Amino acid sequence: MGEWGFIGGFFDALQTHSPMLGRFWLVLVLVFRIVILETVASDMFEDEQEEFTCNTLQPGCKQVCYDLAFPISQYRFWVFHIVLIATPPLLYLIYATHQHYKRANRSSSRKKTSRENREEKTLRALYIITLIFRIMAEIGFLFVQWRLYGFKVEAHFPCSRSPCPLTVECFTSRPAEKTIFLLFYFAVGVVSRTLNHTCCYHCILSFYYKFVTHF
């Protein structure tokens, strides 16, 4: 359970450097993506390849048909998604923590004020950049998920790929259950994109009125 302690510490620290909408996004990722993926999806998809059956004993046919039906495992696709969208906040957190320690070690109050203004401006700009990256990543993953899987996991999959003899019939395990989870994860992605978009709009307005209009 050490990885859960690291994740919890990461989100606790990141919350101190995020606005309110950013914290809602963190809760969304932590509860509706990481926890659900670890507790529900891991059991649901761990045997997907073993339980993918075809009505032939031709060697290699099942493997090539599974690869055709699922070019990327849904579970691994979502894990990669979480890693990708969590990387920019992690880099931002490292930089923000470093700046916080530098600020705490300063002694000159005059220089401290001018430097803090520049650093706050830089931190806000970097946070907006991470939001833009997250929005692009969410849109990209929603599009790729739709292209790869659509909105339904088919129970029946005809396959005519070599070395299969003619067209064989293949069947996926628990298609209804996986379809529900597929729709759930897509809906979470839409909500996450909306939160990021709203937070980005709010941060840009705040940055403009605080720094741009003062010059």
C-alpha positions in Angstrom: 0.0 0.0 0.0 3.0 2.3 -0.2 1.9 3.6 -3.6 -1.4 4.8 -2.1 0.5 6.8 0.5 2.6 8.4 -2.2 -0.5 9.3 -4.3 -2.3 10.7 -1.2 0.7 12.8 -0.3 1.0 14.0 -3.9 -2.6 15.1 -4.0 -2.5 16.7 -0.5 0.5 18.8 -1.5 -1.0 19.7 -4.9 -4.2 20.9 -3.3 -2.3 23.7 -1.5 -1.2 25.1 -4.9 -4.6 24.7 -6.8 -7.7 26.9 -6.9 -11.0 25.5 -5.8 -12.0 24.1 -9.2 -8.6 22.5 -9.5 -9.2 20.8 -6.2 -12.6 19.4 -7.5 -10.6 18.0 -10.5 -8.1 16.4 -8.1 -11.0 14.7 -6.2 -12.5 13.6 -9.5 -9.2 12.0 -10.6 -8.5 10.4 -7.2 -12.0 8.9 -6.5 -13.6 8.4 -9.9 -10.5 7.4 -11.8 -7.7 6.0 -9.7 -9.8 4.3 -6.9 -12.5 3.0 -9.3 -9.9 1.8 -11.8 -7.9 0.0 -9.0 -10.8 -1.5 -7.2 -13.3 -2.3 -10.0 -11.7 -2.3 -13.4 -8.6 -4.3 -12.4 -10.8 -7.3 -11.6 -13.1 -6.7 -14.5 -10.4 -6.6 -17.1 -7.6 -8.9 -15.7 -9.0 -12.0 -17.5 -10.2 -10.3 -20.6 -7.7 -12.1 -22.9 -8.2 -15.5 -21.3 -12.0 -15.3 -21.5 -12.0 -14.0 -25.1 -13.0 -17.2 -26.9 -13.3 -18.2 -30.6 -15.1 -21.2 -32.1 -11.9 -22.6 -33.5 -8.8 -24.4 -32.3 -6.5 -23.0 -35.0 -3.2 -22.0 -33.3 -2.8 -18.2 -33.2 -6.3 -17.4 -34.3 -7.5 -16.3 -30.9 -4.5 -14.1 -30.4 -4.8 -12.2 -33.7 -8.6 -11.8 -33.3 -8.2 -10.4 -29.8 -5.5 -8.0 -31.1 -8.0 -6.9 -33.9 -10.9 -6.5 -31.5 -8.8 -4.7 -28.8 -5.7 -3.1 -30.3 -5.0 -1.6 -26.8 -6.2 -3.1 -23.6 -8.9 -0.7 -22.2 -7.4 -1.0 -18.7 -3.9 -0.2 -19.8 -5.2 2.7 -22.0 -6.9 4.3 -18.9 -3.8 3.8 -16.8 -1.7 5.5 -19.4 -4.3 8.3 -19.5 -4.0 8.9 -15.7 -0.2 8.9 -15.9 -0.2 11.4 -18.7 -2.6 13.9 -17.1 -0.9 13.6 -13.7 2.6 14.3 -15.0 2.2 18.1 -15.6 0.7 18.7 -12.1 3.5 16.7 -10.6 6.1 18.8 -12.5 4.3 22.0 -11.4 4.2 20.8 -7.8 8.0 20.2 -7.8 8.6 23.7 -9.2 6.2 25.4 -6.8 7.7 23.5 -3.8 11.2 24.6 -4.9 10.1 28.2 -5.1 8.4 28.0 -1.8 11.6 26.9 -0.1 13.6 29.6 -1.9 11.2 32.2 -0.7 11.4 31.0 2.9 15.2 31.3 2.9 15.3 35.0 1.8 16.1 37.7 4.3 15.8 41.0 2.4 12.2 42.2 2.6 12.5 44.6 -0.3 13.9 42.1 -2.7 11.5 39.5 -1.3 8.4 41.5 -2.4 9.6 42.1 -6.0 10.8 38.6 -6.4 7.6 37.1 -4.9 5.5 39.1 -7.4 7.6 37.7 -10.3 7.4 34.2 -8.9 3.7 34.3 -8.3 3.2 35.5 -11.9 5.4 32.6 -13.2 3.6 30.1 -11.0 0.2 31.2 -12.3 1.3 31.2 -15.9 2.7 27.7 -15.5 -0.5 26.5 -13.8 -2.4 27.8 -16.8 -0.1 25.9 -19.1 -0.7 22.7 -17.2 -4.4 23.3 -17.5 -4.2 23.8 -21.3 -2.2 20.5 -21.5 -4.8 18.7 -19.5 -7.6 20.0 -21.6 -5.8 18.8 -24.8 -5.0 15.5 -23.2 -8.6 14.9 -22.1 -10.0 15.8 -25.6 -7.4 13.6 -27.3 -8.1 10.6 -25.0 -11.8 11.0 -25.4 -11.4 11.0 -29.2 -9.1 8.0 -29.2 -11.3 6.1 -26.8 -14.3 6.7 -29.0 -12.3 5.6 -32.1 -11.0 2.4 -30.5 -13.9 1.2 -28.5 -17.0 3.3 -29.4 -19.7 3.3 -26.7 -20.3 -0.4 -26.6 -18.3 -3.6 -26.0 -19.7 -6.1 -28.5 -20.5 -9.5 -27.2 -20.0 -11.1 -30.6 -17.0 -10.4 -32.8 -16.6 -12.0 -36.3 -13.0 -12.4 -37.3 -11.5 -13.4 -40.7 -7.8 -12.5 -40.0 -5.0 -15.0 -40.9 -4.3 -17.7 -39.7 -8.0 -18.1 -38.9 -9.8 -20.5 -41.2 -12.3 -18.4 -43.1 -14.5 -16.3 -40.7 -14.6 -17.4 -37.1 -16.9 -16.2 -34.3 -15.3 -14.8 -31.2 -17.0 -13.8 -27.9 -15.9 -11.3 -25.3 -16.5 -11.8 -21.5 -19.0 -9.7 -19.6 -19.8 -7.2 -22.4 -22.7 -5.5 -20.6 -20.6 -4.8 -17.5 -17.7 -3.5 -19.6 -20.0 -1.4 -21.6 -21.3 0.3 -18.5 -17.8 1.0 -17.3 -16.8 2.3 -20.7 -19.7 4.8 -20.7 -18.9 5.7 -17.1 -15.2 6.4 -17.8 -16.2 8.4 -20.9 -18.6 10.5 -18.8 -15.9 11.1 -16.2 -13.6 12.3 -19.0 -16.3 14.8 -20.2 -16.8 16.2 -16.7 -13.0 16.4 -16.2 -12.6 18.3 -19.4 -15.4 20.7 -18.5 -13.8 21.3 -15.1 -10.4 21.9 -16.6 -11.9 24.3 -19.2 -13.8 26.3 -16.6 -10.7 26.4 -14.3 -8.5 27.6 -17.2 -11.0 30.3 -18.1 -11.1 31.5 -14.4 -7.3 31.4 -14.0 -6.7 33.4 -17.3 -9.2 36.1 -16.2 -7.6 36.2 -12.7 -4.1 36.4 -14.2 -5.2 39.2 -16.6 -6.8 41.3 -14.0 -4.1 40.9 -11.4 -1.0 41.3 -13.5 -1.8 42.6 -17.0 -4.1 45.4 -16.0 -1.7 46.8 -13.5 0.9 47.7 -16.1 
